[in-house]
């Protein structure tokens, strides 16, 4: 009997010990779970992790007040719950993240948190796509950041699940002030191929202009931008080969130079991208209702353009209405990084009067319309005109009224029969009816320093005055300065009575 009693006591003691051990392990489950979660975060490249385990069982784990860093980016969430219906499987099961805060730096001013190569704490041993999950749901805030700019916050929802075909399917939606987008992403783990679609996106350019100008450097400083951008995108990443495409549309656009020297309104654009990463498009269209610079207004501008990388814009043609006529260009390339372009300008029926109104202190007034063709170069040094011409439009008459004493009589004798008439013409008492008018810009046979030659042939408007006049006026010095600023001491005239 004694032996039986001792055996019973030993069994009872072992049972009590086992129960005590199980109770101790159950009490320590929060600590053990916390250690496992911390190890998983560290393996994924995180540092400075902090959280509180509020529930822990083989079927469910709940974390509160989570925070950690990936490189220099800080991530946080109010609550993360793991539901493991098949607790015996090596998987985190279904994961739901609530009130997450996810940083996104768009201009490279911070270390890229999406590069899972090497972190300052340790080598990353767990690839993000290989984290054992079955389903992931995230709701929270995407914090968009750029250097020296206030962060913009977007409400974001992410729903992802692993299909029986071993493919991750994810849906993303983000909304915020002036921005809305929807996206779809699929990752075939067997083939290591990612495909994504962004079927709908809209962006209020005025709301996001500071961020846009962090990515796209505009000449002349910080412009005032407005307009609605919409578009779509899709792409595929197979290994290291990325292919992307999509479309971008701009409506109700406006752009104003920081000093107010250029204002463009009513901007519309339609571009189809063949490679978003390299910024390459098919030929697209650009339309602008009005561009105003100083006294010059360009209206109904239309251009055929294509982007060929970030440093080259291929322009098939530009046309617009200005100065009472139509101006167009031959094809050219524009290099934004060098801020320069060269093209040939074609003029049809522009008003001489409106052209002369752009100059300052010209000693003449004129009416009529001209056609022309001349090369133009624009760079940081200003505008440069090449060899070309402007001449009176066929079938159109012009009138000129001078106000320049000595212009016509400077080399004529007072006793000449035409002296009195020339005196009246140069002083503005007689208007000149022009039958020939041609401005040769930088004529190839001109002497050094001569930028233009103006030929005028006509007679006084007054039918009672019979005095044909032929004028050959030479422009010495920069013609561009004459156009922009008016006459200066470098302008001289020669006459042929």
C-alpha positions as CSV (number, residue, x, y, z in Angstrom):
1,X,0.0,0.0,0.0
2,X,2.8,2.4,0.8
3,X,4.4,1.9,-2.6
4,X,1.1,2.6,-4.3
5,X,0.6,5.7,-2.3
6,X,4.2,6.9,-3.2
7,X,3.5,6.3,-6.9
8,X,0.3,8.3,-6.7
9,X,2.1,11.1,-5.0
10,X,4.8,11.2,-7.7
11,X,2.3,11.2,-10.5
12,X,0.3,14.0,-8.7
13,X,3.5,16.0,-8.2
14,X,4.5,15.5,-11.9
15,X,1.0,16.6,-13.0
16,X,1.2,19.7,-10.8
17,X,4.7,20.5,-12.1
18,X,3.5,20.1,-15.7
19,X,0.5,22.3,-15.0
20,X,2.7,24.8,-13.3
21,X,5.1,24.8,-16.3
22,X,2.3,25.2,-18.8
23,X,0.9,28.0,-16.6
24,X,4.3,29.7,-16.6
25,X,4.7,29.3,-20.4
26,X,1.1,30.7,-20.8
27,X,2.0,33.6,-18.6
28,X,5.2,34.2,-20.6
29,X,3.4,33.9,-24.0
30,X,3.3,37.7,-24.3
31,X,7.1,37.9,-23.7
32,X,7.8,35.1,-26.1
33,X,5.5,36.6,-28.8
34,X,7.1,39.9,-28.4
35,X,10.6,38.4,-28.9
36,X,9.4,36.6,-32.0
37,X,7.9,39.8,-33.5
38,X,11.0,41.8,-32.7
39,X,13.2,39.2,-34.4
40,X,10.9,39.2,-37.5
41,X,11.1,43.0,-37.7
42,X,14.9,43.0,-37.3
43,X,15.2,40.3,-40.0
44,X,13.2,42.5,-42.3
45,X,15.7,45.4,-41.8
46,X,13.9,47.4,-39.1
47,X,15.5,49.1,-36.2
48,X,14.3,50.9,-33.1
49,X,11.2,48.8,-33.0
50,X,8.7,49.4,-30.2
51,X,5.3,47.8,-29.6
52,X,3.0,46.2,-26.9
53,X,1.7,42.7,-27.2
54,X,-1.9,42.8,-25.8
55,X,-3.1,39.4,-27.0
56,X,-1.1,36.2,-27.7
57,X,-2.3,32.7,-28.5
58,X,-1.7,30.2,-31.3
59,X,-4.8,31.6,-33.0
60,X,-4.5,35.3,-32.6
61,X,-1.8,37.9,-31.8
62,X,-2.6,41.6,-31.3
63,X,0.0,44.4,-31.1
64,X,-0.6,48.0,-30.0
65,X,1.3,51.2,-30.6
66,X,3.8,49.9,-33.1
67,X,6.7,51.9,-34.3
68,X,10.0,51.1,-36.1
69,X,12.4,52.6,-38.6
70,X,13.5,51.4,-42.0
71,X,16.7,53.3,-42.6
72,X,15.7,56.8,-41.7
73,X,12.0,56.5,-42.3
74,X,9.7,56.0,-39.3
75,X,6.7,53.7,-39.6
76,X,3.9,53.4,-37.1
77,X,0.5,51.8,-36.5
78,X,-2.1,51.9,-33.8
79,X,-3.0,48.2,-34.0
80,X,-1.8,45.1,-35.8
81,X,-3.8,41.9,-35.5
82,X,-2.7,38.4,-36.7
83,X,-5.5,35.8,-37.1
84,X,-4.2,32.2,-37.6
85,X,-7.0,29.8,-38.3
86,X,-4.4,27.2,-39.2
87,X,-2.2,27.9,-36.3
88,X,-0.1,24.8,-36.9
89,X,1.1,26.2,-40.2
90,X,4.3,28.4,-40.4
91,X,2.4,31.5,-41.4
92,X,1.3,34.8,-39.9
93,X,-2.1,34.2,-41.3
94,X,-4.4,37.1,-42.0
95,X,-2.9,40.4,-40.9
96,X,-4.8,43.6,-40.4
97,X,-3.0,46.9,-39.8
98,X,-5.1,49.8,-38.4
99,X,-4.2,53.5,-38.4
100,X,-0.9,53.0,-40.0
101,X,1.4,55.9,-40.9
102,X,3.6,55.2,-44.0
103,X,6.2,57.8,-45.1
104,X,7.0,58.3,-48.8
105,X,9.8,60.7,-49.8
106,X,9.4,61.5,-53.5
107,X,12.5,63.6,-54.3
108,X,15.4,61.4,-53.0
109,X,16.0,63.8,-50.1
110,X,15.9,60.9,-47.7
111,X,17.2,57.4,-47.9
112,X,15.1,55.2,-50.1
113,X,13.1,52.9,-47.7
114,X,11.9,50.7,-50.6
115,X,15.4,49.4,-51.4
116,X,15.6,46.2,-49.4
117,X,19.3,45.6,-50.0
118,X,21.4,46.5,-46.9
119,X,20.4,48.5,-43.9
120,X,22.7,50.1,-41.3
121,X,21.6,47.7,-38.6
122,X,22.1,44.3,-40.3
123,X,21.8,42.4,-43.5
124,X,18.2,41.9,-44.6
125,X,17.5,38.2,-44.4
126,X,13.8,38.3,-45.3
127,X,12.6,39.6,-48.6
128,X,9.3,41.6,-48.4
129,X,7.5,39.2,-50.8
130,X,8.6,36.2,-48.8
131,X,7.1,37.2,-45.5
132,X,4.7,34.3,-44.6
133,X,1.3,35.9,-45.0
134,X,-2.0,34.7,-46.4
135,X,-3.8,38.0,-46.4
136,X,-3.0,41.7,-45.6
137,X,-5.3,44.6,-45.0
138,X,-3.9,48.1,-44.2
139,X,-5.8,51.3,-43.6
140,X,-4.1,54.5,-42.5
141,X,-2.2,57.5,-43.8
142,X,0.4,57.8,-46.5
143,X,2.7,60.8,-45.6
144,X,4.1,62.3,-48.7
145,X,7.4,64.2,-48.1
146,X,9.9,66.2,-49.9
147,X,12.8,68.4,-48.7
148,X,11.8,71.7,-47.0
149,X,8.1,71.1,-47.8
150,X,5.2,70.5,-45.4
151,X,4.1,66.9,-45.7
152,X,0.9,66.0,-47.5
153,X,-1.3,63.2,-46.0
154,X,-3.4,60.8,-48.0
155,X,-5.8,58.3,-46.6
156,X,-4.7,54.9,-48.0
157,X,-6.3,51.4,-48.1
158,X,-4.4,48.3,-49.1
159,X,-5.9,44.9,-49.5
160,X,-3.7,42.0,-50.6
161,X,-4.1,38.2,-50.6
162,X,-2.1,35.1,-51.6
163,X,-4.0,33.0,-54.2
164,X,-3.9,29.2,-54.5
165,X,-1.8,29.8,-57.6
166,X,0.9,31.3,-55.4
167,X,0.2,34.8,-56.7
168,X,-0.2,37.9,-54.6
169,X,-3.1,40.2,-55.6
170,X,-3.2,43.7,-54.1
171,X,-5.6,46.6,-54.5
172,X,-4.6,50.1,-53.4
173,X,-6.7,53.2,-53.0
174,X,-5.4,56.7,-51.9
175,X,-7.3,59.9,-51.5
176,X,-6.5,63.3,-50.1
177,X,-6.7,67.0,-50.8
178,X,-6.4,67.4,-54.5
179,X,-5.4,63.8,-55.2
180,X,-7.2,60.5,-55.8
181,X,-5.9,57.2,-57.3
182,X,-6.8,53.5,-57.5
183,X,-4.3,50.8,-58.3
184,X,-4.0,47.0,-58.8
185,X,-0.8,45.0,-58.4
186,X,-0.2,41.3,-59.0
187,X,3.0,39.4,-58.1
188,X,3.6,35.9,-59.5
189,X,6.0,34.4,-57.0
190,X,6.9,31.4,-59.2
191,X,7.8,33.5,-62.2
192,X,9.1,36.5,-60.2
193,X,7.0,38.9,-62.3
194,X,5.1,42.0,-61.0
195,X,2.3,43.6,-63.1
196,X,0.5,46.7,-62.0
197,X,-2.3,48.9,-63.2
198,X,-3.3,52.4,-62.2
199,X,-6.7,52.8,-64.0
200,X,-7.7,56.1,-62.6
201,X,-5.7,59.0,-61.2
202,X,-6.4,62.7,-60.7
203,X,-4.2,65.5,-59.3
204,X,-5.0,69.1,-58.5
205,X,-1.8,70.8,-59.8
206,X,-2.3,73.9,-57.7
207,X,-2.5,71.8,-54.5
208,X,0.5,69.8,-55.4
209,X,2.6,72.2,-57.4
210,X,5.4,72.4,-54.8
211,X,5.9,68.6,-55.0
212,X,5.7,68.7,-58.8
213,X,8.4,71.3,-59.0
214,X,10.6,69.1,-56.8
215,X,10.5,66.5,-59.5
216,X,10.4,68.8,-62.6
217,X,12.8,71.7,-62.7
218,X,11.2,74.7,-64.4
219,X,13.4,77.4,-65.9
220,X,13.4,80.7,-64.1
221,X,12.5,79.6,-60.6
222,X,9.3,78.6,-58.8
223,X,6.3,79.1,-61.1
224,X,2.7,79.4,-60.0
225,X,0.9,76.4,-61.4
226,X,-2.7,75.3,-61.6
227,X,-4.8,72.7,-63.5
228,X,-6.3,69.3,-63.3
229,X,-4.1,66.3,-64.3
230,X,-5.7,62.9,-65.0
231,X,-4.3,59.8,-66.3
232,X,-3.7,56.1,-66.1
233,X,-0.7,53.8,-66.1
234,X,0.3,50.1,-66.3
235,X,3.5,48.2,-66.2
236,X,5.5,45.0,-65.7
237,X,8.6,44.1,-63.8
238,X,10.3,40.9,-64.7
239,X,13.6,40.5,-62.9
240,X,15.3,43.8,-63.5
241,X,13.4,44.6,-66.7
242,X,10.8,47.3,-66.1
243,X,8.3,48.3,-68.8
244,X,5.7,51.0,-68.2
245,X,3.1,52.9,-70.2
246,X,0.0,55.1,-69.8
247,X,-1.5,58.4,-70.5
248,X,-1.5,61.9,-68.9
249,X,-4.0,64.7,-69.6
250,X,-4.0,68.3,-68.4
251,X,-7.0,70.6,-68.4
252,X,-7.7,74.1,-67.2
253,X,-4.0,74.7,-66.8
254,X,-2.3,77.9,-65.9
255,X,1.4,78.8,-65.4
256,X,2.8,82.1,-64.3
257,X,6.5,83.0,-64.1
258,X,7.5,84.0,-60.5
259,X,8.3,87.6,-61.7
260,X,5.1,87.7,-63.8
261,X,7.1,88.0,-67.1
262,X,5.3,85.1,-68.7
263,X,1.7,84.0,-68.0
264,X,0.1,81.1,-69.9
265,X,-3.6,80.3,-69.4
266,X,-6.0,77.7,-70.8
267,X,-3.4,75.0,-71.1
268,X,-4.4,71.6,-72.3
269,X,-2.1,68.6,-73.0
270,X,-2.5,65.0,-74.0
271,X,0.5,62.6,-73.8
272,X,0.8,58.9,-74.2
273,X,3.8,57.4,-72.4
274,X,5.6,54.4,-73.8
275,X,8.1,54.5,-70.8
276,X,7.2,56.4,-67.6
277,X,10.6,55.5,-66.0
278,X,12.6,57.1,-68.9
279,X,10.0,59.8,-69.6
280,X,9.4,58.8,-73.2
281,X,6.1,59.5,-75.1
282,X,4.5,59.2,-78.4
283,X,3.9,62.5,-80.3
284,X,1.2,64.3,-78.3
285,X,-0.6,67.6,-78.3
286,X,-0.2,70.9,-76.3
287,X,-2.8,73.7,-76.6
288,X,-2.7,77.1,-74.9
289,X,-5.4,79.7,-75.1
290,X,-3.1,82.6,-74.4
291,X,0.5,83.2,-73.5
292,X,1.4,86.8,-72.5
293,X,4.9,88.1,-72.1
294,X,5.2,91.9,-71.7
295,X,3.1,93.5,-74.4
296,X,3.2,90.5,-76.6
297,X,0.2,88.1,-76.5
298,X,0.2,84.7,-78.3
299,X,-3.2,83.2,-78.7
300,X,-4.6,79.7,-79.7
301,X,-1.2,78.1,-79.5
302,X,-1.1,74.5,-80.7
303,X,2.0,72.3,-80.7
304,X,2.8,68.7,-81.5
305,X,5.4,67.5,-78.9
306,X,7.0,64.3,-77.7
307,X,9.2,63.7,-74.6
308,X,12.5,61.9,-75.2
309,X,13.8,61.6,-71.7
310,X,14.0,64.3,-69.1
311,X,16.4,66.5,-71.1
312,X,14.9,66.6,-74.6
313,X,11.5,67.6,-76.0
314,X,10.9,66.9,-79.7
315,X,8.6,69.6,-81.2
316,X,7.0,68.7,-84.5
317,X,5.4,72.2,-85.0
318,X,4.2,75.2,-83.1
319,X,1.6,77.6,-84.4
320,X,-0.2,80.5,-82.8
321,X,-1.9,83.8,-83.5
322,X,0.0,87.0,-82.7
323,X,0.4,90.5,-84.0
324,X,-2.7,90.3,-86.1
325,X,-1.4,87.2,-88.1
326,X,-0.2,83.7,-87.7
327,X,3.2,82.5,-86.7
328,X,4.4,78.9,-86.9
329,X,7.7,77.0,-86.6
330,X,9.5,74.2,-88.4
331,X,10.3,71.1,-86.3
332,X,12.9,71.6,-83.5
333,X,14.3,70.1,-80.3
334,X,14.2,71.8,-77.0
335,X,16.7,70.9,-74.2
336,X,15.3,72.0,-70.8
337,X,18.5,71.3,-68.9
338,X,20.4,73.6,-71.3
339,X,17.4,76.0,-71.7
340,X,18.0,76.4,-75.4
341,X,16.3,75.8,-78.7
342,X,16.8,76.6,-82.4
343,X,14.1,76.7,-85.0
344,X,12.9,78.5,-88.1
345,X,9.9,80.9,-87.7
346,X,7.4,81.3,-90.4
347,X,5.2,84.5,-90.4
348,X,2.0,85.0,-92.3
349,X,0.2,88.3,-92.4
350,X,1.3,89.9,-89.1
351,X,0.6,93.6,-88.6
352,X,3.5,96.0,-89.1
353,X,1.8,98.4,-86.7
354,X,1.6,95.8,-83.9
355,X,5.2,94.8,-84.4
356,X,6.3,98.4,-84.2
357,X,4.2,98.8,-81.0
358,X,6.6,96.3,-79.3
359,X,9.6,98.6,-79.9
360,X,10.4,101.8,-78.1
361,X,10.9,105.3,-79.6
362,X,10.9,104.2,-83.2
363,X,10.8,107.4,-85.4
364,X,8.0,106.0,-87.6
365,X,4.5,104.6,-87.8
366,X,3.4,102.0,-90.3
367,X,0.3,100.0,-91.4
368,X,0.3,96.9,-93.4
369,X,0.9,93.1,-93.2
370,X,4.0,91.1,-93.9
371,X,5.1,87.5,-94.4
372,X,8.5,86.1,-93.5
373,X,10.9,83.4,-92.6
374,X,13.9,83.6,-90.3
375,X,15.9,81.3,-87.9
376,X,15.6,81.9,-84.2
377,X,17.8,80.8,-81.3
378,X,16.8,81.1,-77.7
379,X,19.1,80.4,-74.8
380,X,20.3,82.0,-71.5
381,X,21.9,84.9,-73.4
382,X,18.5,85.9,-74.9
383,X,17.1,85.8,-78.4
384,X,19.2,85.6,-81.5
385,X,17.8,86.0,-85.1
386,X,19.5,84.3,-88.0
387,X,19.5,85.1,-91.7
388,X,16.0,85.6,-92.9
389,X,13.4,88.1,-94.2
390,X,10.1,89.9,-93.8
391,X,8.3,91.4,-96.7
392,X,5.0,93.0,-97.7
393,X,2.3,90.5,-98.1
394,X,1.4,90.2,-101.8
395,X,-1.7,92.2,-102.8
396,X,-1.6,94.2,-99.6
397,X,-0.6,97.9,-99.4
398,X,1.2,99.6,-96.6
399,X,1.6,103.1,-95.3
400,X,4.5,104.6,-93.4
401,X,4.6,107.9,-91.5
402,X,8.1,109.0,-90.4
403,X,9.1,111.4,-87.6
404,X,12.8,111.6,-88.1
405,X,14.3,114.9,-89.2
406,X,17.2,114.4,-91.4
407,X,16.3,110.8,-92.2
408,X,15.7,111.5,-95.9
409,X,17.3,114.9,-96.4
410,X,20.5,114.2,-94.5
411,X,22.4,113.5,-97.7
412,X,20.3,115.6,-100.1
413,X,21.0,119.2,-101.4
414,X,18.4,121.8,-100.4
415,X,18.3,122.8,-104.0
416,X,17.2,119.4,-105.1
417,X,13.7,119.3,-106.7
418,X,12.6,116.5,-104.3
419,X,14.1,118.2,-101.2
420,X,10.8,119.8,-100.0
421,X,8.8,116.7,-100.5
422,X,11.4,114.5,-98.6
423,X,11.4,117.1,-95.8
424,X,7.6,116.8,-95.4
425,X,7.8,113.0,-95.5
426,X,10.6,112.7,-92.9
427,X,8.9,115.2,-90.6
428,X,5.6,113.3,-90.8
429,X,3.6,115.9,-92.8
430,X,3.2,113.4,-95.7
431,X,2.4,109.7,-95.4
432,X,4.2,107.3,-97.7
433,X,2.2,104.7,-99.6
434,X,4.4,101.7,-99.9
435,X,4.5,99.3,-102.8
436,X,7.7,97.5,-101.8
437,X,8.8,96.7,-98.2
438,X,11.4,94.1,-97.3
439,X,13.5,93.6,-94.2
440,X,16.5,91.3,-94.7
441,X,17.8,90.0,-91.4
442,X,21.5,89.5,-91.2
443,X,22.0,89.4,-95.0
444,X,24.9,87.2,-95.9
445,X,26.7,89.9,-98.0
446,X,26.3,92.7,-95.4
447,X,29.5,94.2,-93.8
448,X,30.5,93.4,-90.3
449,X,28.3,94.8,-87.6
450,X,25.2,95.2,-89.9
451,X,22.3,93.2,-88.6
452,X,19.5,94.1,-91.1
453,X,18.7,96.1,-94.2
454,X,15.2,97.6,-94.8
455,X,14.1,98.4,-98.4
456,X,11.0,100.6,-98.9
457,X,9.7,101.9,-102.2
458,X,6.6,104.1,-102.5
459,X,5.1,107.5,-103.0
460,X,3.2,110.1,-101.0
461,X,-0.4,109.2,-100.2
462,X,-1.5,112.6,-101.4
463,X,-2.2,112.2,-105.1
464,X,-1.3,115.8,-105.8
465,X,2.3,115.1,-104.7
466,X,4.3,113.3,-107.3
467,X,7.6,112.2,-105.7
468,X,8.5,108.5,-105.8
469,X,10.7,107.6,-102.8
470,X,13.1,104.6,-102.5
471,X,14.6,104.1,-99.1
472,X,17.4,101.6,-98.1
473,X,17.9,101.7,-94.3
474,X,20.7,99.9,-92.6
475,X,20.6,98.6,-89.0
476,X,24.0,98.5,-87.4
477,X,24.2,96.7,-84.1
478,X,22.0,94.0,-82.5
479,X,18.6,93.8,-84.2
480,X,17.3,92.0,-81.1
481,X,18.0,95.0,-78.9
482,X,16.1,97.2,-81.3
483,X,13.1,94.8,-81.2
484,X,13.2,94.5,-77.4
485,X,14.2,97.9,-76.3
486,X,13.9,100.4,-79.1
487,X,16.5,102.4,-81.0
488,X,19.9,103.1,-79.5
489,X,23.1,104.8,-80.7
490,X,24.1,101.7,-82.7
491,X,21.3,102.2,-85.2
492,X,22.1,104.2,-88.3
493,X,20.3,104.9,-91.5
494,X,21.4,105.4,-95.1
495,X,19.1,106.8,-97.8
496,X,18.7,106.5,-101.6
497,X,16.6,109.5,-102.9
